Amino acid sequence: MLSLLRARHYSIRTEQAYIDWVTRFMRGCAGQSIAEVKRTDVERYLSYLATERTI
């Protein structure tokens, strides 16, 4: 993921924020493998970031 962000010339702060969001999401899915995470889980998390965290 990091190499993709670098290739697209994202700023370091943006990279850090994205990595932090992904890390928090995966912690919230503790006990689930990545294959078990549902699309609705991702959508709910992104909605949370957009509305409550005011990204």
HULIN-V235313 format. One record per residue. N is the residue number from 1. RES is the residue in one letter. PHI is phi in whole degrees, -180 to 180 (999 if undefined). PSI is psi as a letter, one per 30 degrees, with the letter a starting at -180 (* if undefined). Layout:
[[N;RES;PHI;PSI] [N;RES;PHI;PSI]]
This chain:
[[1;M;999;e] [2;L;-61;e] [3;S;-66;e] [4;L;-66;e] [5;L;-64;e] [6;R;-66;e] [7;A;-64;f] [8;R;-91;g] [9;H;61;h] [10;Y;-71;l] [11;S;-72;l] [12;I;-60;e] [13;R;-63;e] [14;T;-67;e] [15;E;-56;e] [16;Q;-62;e] [17;A;-64;e] [18;Y;-62;e] [19;I;-65;e] [20;D;-63;e] [21;W;-64;e] [22;V;-65;e] [23;T;-61;e] [24;R;-64;e] [25;F;-62;e] [26;M;-67;e] [27;R;-64;e] [28;G;-68;f] [29;C;-101;g] [30;A;-51;k] [31;G;91;f] [32;Q;-104;k] [33;S;-80;l] [34;I;-61;e] [35;A;-70;f] [36;E;-87;f] [37;V;-71;k] [38;K;-92;l] [39;R;-58;e] [40;T;-64;e] [41;D;-63;e] [42;V;-65;e] [43;E;-61;e] [44;R;-63;e] [45;Y;-67;e] [46;L;-64;e] [47;S;-64;e] [48;Y;-59;e] [49;L;-61;e] [50;A;-73;e] [51;T;-100;e] [52;E;-96;f] [53;R;-94;f] [54;T;44;i] [55;I;-75;*]]
